[in-house]
Amino acid sequence: MQSDDSDDGLFDDLEEGLDDDFDLGGFRERRMEELRAQIDTMQKMKETNYGRYTEYKNEKDLISTTAKAKRCLVHFFHTDFRRCKIMDKHLEKLAAKHFDTLFLRANVANVPFLVTKLEIKVLPCVVGFVDGLSKLKIVGFEELEGGDDFSTASLELGLIQSGVIDPNPARGGPGRPSPSGQGTAGRRGIRGASSRREGDDSSDDD
C-alpha cells in the first residue's frame, strides 16, 4: 500500500500534464477514498478468517462457509500423510498473501459426507470454489510440476487460472468479481461438486 507522501508525489507529477478543465481536487479525493476503502477492507478481512489458514472440524459449518464465500478452497488432509503437510506449508503462505480467498483445511476423518460426495480417494486433495461452485480439484501432486518439490508459485498460478484466487491480491476483497472464463473443472456446489478425475479409483497417496 502506498503512503500518503507517495501519492502526493504522484499527483504532483500528473498535474503538470493535465489541462485546465481537469478536476484535480476531485481526482485526488476519489483516489484517497479508494485507498481508505482498500485499507478498511483489508482490516475487516484480518478480523475474520481471511488471511489465515483455518481448520474446520464441523462438517456443517464447512459446507455453509463454502456456500457463502466469494472465493475459497479446502484442503482435505490426513494427519499421517507427509504430502498433506507439504501442501499445508504452501497454502499457509498463500493464505497470508491472498486476503480475497478463504483458505481452509479439513481432516477427512471429520467430514465423511464430503469425502464421499466429492469422491476424495487420493490425498492431499484441494477443492476450490467460486460463488459456491467448484472450479478446481487438485488430486495429489500429479498436476504440480516438481512433485514433492513443487513451488508455491506454481500452485498459486493454478489457483489464479481457475479463478479461485485474485491475480491482484492487494486489490482483492470479498465480493470482487472473479475472472471471467477461467476454470473448467466443476460447476456445482459442494453438495454436488464434480471431480476432474471421475474414473480415478486410486488409494490414498503416501
C-alpha positions in Angstrom: 0.0 0.0 0.0 1.4 3.4 -1.0 1.8 6.1 1.7 0.2 9.5 1.6 3.5 11.1 0.7 4.0 8.8 -2.2 0.5 9.6 -3.5 1.2 13.3 -3.2 4.3 13.0 -5.3 2.3 11.0 -7.9 -0.4 13.6 -8.1 2.2 16.4 -8.4 3.7 14.7 -11.4 0.3 14.2 -13.0 -0.8 17.7 -12.5 1.7 19.1 -15.0 0.3 17.1 -17.9 -3.4 17.9 -17.2 -5.5 20.5 -18.9 -7.1 23.4 -17.0 -10.5 21.8 -17.1 -9.4 18.7 -15.2 -10.7 18.5 -11.6 -7.5 17.5 -9.9 -9.0 18.1 -6.4 -11.9 15.7 -7.2 -9.5 13.1 -8.6 -7.2 13.3 -5.6 -10.2 12.9 -3.3 -11.6 10.0 -5.2 -8.2 8.3 -5.1 -7.9 8.8 -1.4 -11.3 7.4 -0.8 -10.3 4.3 -2.8 -7.2 3.9 -0.7 -9.2 4.3 2.5 -11.7 1.7 1.3 -8.9 -0.8 0.5 -7.5 -0.3 4.0 -10.9 -0.8 5.5 -11.5 -3.9 3.5 -8.1 -5.4 4.5 -8.8 -4.6 8.2 -12.2 -6.3 8.1 -10.6 -9.4 6.4 -8.0 -9.6 9.1 -10.7 -9.7 11.7 -12.2 -12.7 10.1 -10.6 -15.9 8.7 -9.3 -14.2 5.6 -5.5 -14.0 5.6 -5.3 -17.2 7.7 -5.2 -20.9 7.0 -8.1 -22.2 9.1 -9.1 -25.7 10.1 -12.8 -26.6 10.1 -13.8 -29.6 12.3 -17.5 -29.2 11.9 -18.8 -30.5 8.6 -22.0 -28.4 8.5 -20.0 -25.3 9.2 -17.6 -26.1 6.4 -20.4 -26.6 3.9 -22.1 -23.4 5.0 -18.9 -21.4 4.6 -18.0 -22.7 1.2 -21.6 -21.9 0.0 -21.4 -18.3 1.2 -17.8 -17.3 0.5 -17.0 -15.4 -2.8 -13.8 -17.5 -3.1 -12.5 -20.3 -1.0 -10.5 -23.5 -1.2 -10.5 -26.5 1.1 -7.5 -28.9 1.6 -8.8 -32.3 2.6 -6.0 -33.9 4.6 -5.0 -36.7 6.9 -2.5 -36.1 9.8 -0.5 -39.2 8.9 0.2 -38.2 5.3 3.5 -36.5 4.6 2.3 -34.9 1.4 -0.6 -33.2 3.2 2.0 -31.5 5.4 3.8 -30.3 2.3 0.5 -28.9 0.9 -0.2 -27.2 4.2 3.1 -25.3 4.1 2.3 -23.9 0.6 -1.3 -23.0 1.4 -0.3 -21.2 4.6 2.0 -19.0 2.6 -0.7 -18.2 0.0 -3.4 -17.5 2.7 -1.2 -14.7 4.2 -0.9 -13.2 0.7 -4.4 -13.5 -0.8 -6.9 -11.8 1.5 -9.6 -12.2 -1.1 -9.9 -16.0 -0.7 -10.7 -18.2 2.3 -8.0 -20.9 2.8 -9.5 -23.8 4.7 -8.4 -27.3 5.7 -10.4 -30.3 7.0 -9.4 -33.6 8.3 -11.1 -36.3 6.2 -12.0 -38.1 9.4 -14.2 -35.2 10.4 -16.0 -34.7 7.1 -17.2 -38.2 5.9 -20.1 -36.9 3.9 -17.9 -34.5 1.8 -15.3 -37.2 1.3 -18.0 -39.4 -0.2 -19.8 -36.7 -2.1 -16.6 -35.2 -3.6 -15.2 -38.7 -4.3 -12.0 -38.0 -2.4 -9.8 -41.0 -2.8 -6.3 -39.6 -3.1 -4.7 -37.2 -0.6 -3.9 -34.4 -0.4 -6.9 -33.1 -2.2 -7.6 -29.4 -2.7 -11.0 -28.2 -3.9 -11.5 -24.6 -5.0 -14.9 -22.8 -5.0 -16.1 -19.5 -6.5 -19.6 -18.3 -5.5 -20.2 -21.8 -4.0 -19.4 -23.6 -7.3 -16.5 -26.0 -7.7 -13.9 -24.6 -10.1 -10.8 -26.6 -9.3 -9.8 -30.0 -7.9 -6.1 -30.8 -7.3 -5.6 -34.5 -6.6 -2.2 -35.5 -5.1 0.8 -33.8 -6.7 0.5 -35.2 -10.2 -0.6 -31.9 -11.7 2.1 -29.9 -9.9 5.4 -29.6 -11.6 8.2 -30.8 -9.4 6.3 -33.4 -7.5 7.1 -33.2 -3.8 9.3 -30.2 -4.5 6.7 -28.1 -6.4 6.9 -24.4 -5.8 4.4 -22.2 -4.1 4.4 -20.0 -7.2 3.3 -23.0 -9.4 0.4 -23.8 -7.1 -0.5 -20.1 -7.0 -0.6 -19.9 -10.8 -3.1 -22.8 -11.0 -5.3 -21.2 -8.4 -5.3 -17.9 -10.3 -6.0 -19.6 -13.6 -9.1 -21.3 -12.1 -10.3 -18.0 -10.6 -10.1 -19.3 -7.0 -7.7 -16.5 -6.1 -7.4 -13.0 -7.5 -4.3 -12.2 -9.6 -4.1 -8.8 -7.8 -4.2 -9.7 -4.1 -3.6 -6.2 -2.9 -6.8 -5.1 -4.6 -8.9 -8.1 -3.8 -11.7 -8.5 -1.4 -15.0 -10.3 -0.7 -17.5 -9.5 -3.4 -14.8 -8.6 -6.0 -15.9 -10.2 -9.4 -14.0 -13.3 -10.3 -12.0 -13.5 -13.5 -14.4 -14.5 -16.3 -14.0 -17.5 -18.4 -11.5 -19.1 -16.1 -11.7 -22.6 -14.7 -13.4 -25.6 -16.3 -13.4 -28.1 -13.5 -16.8 -28.4 -11.8 -19.7 -26.1 -11.8 -21.7 -27.4 -8.9 -21.8 -26.5 -5.2 -20.1 -28.6 -2.5 -23.2 -30.7 -2.1 -22.8 -31.9 -5.7 -19.3 -30.9 -6.8 -17.9 -32.8 -9.7 -14.5 -34.4 -9.8 -11.9 -33.8 -12.5 -11.0 -37.4 -12.2 -14.3 -39.3 -12.2 -12.7 -42.6 -13.1 -9.8 -42.4 -10.6 -10.2 -45.2 -8.0 -6.6 -45.0 -6.7 -5.9 -45.4 -3.0 -4.8 -42.6 -0.8 -1.4 -41.3 -1.7 1.6 -41.8 0.6 
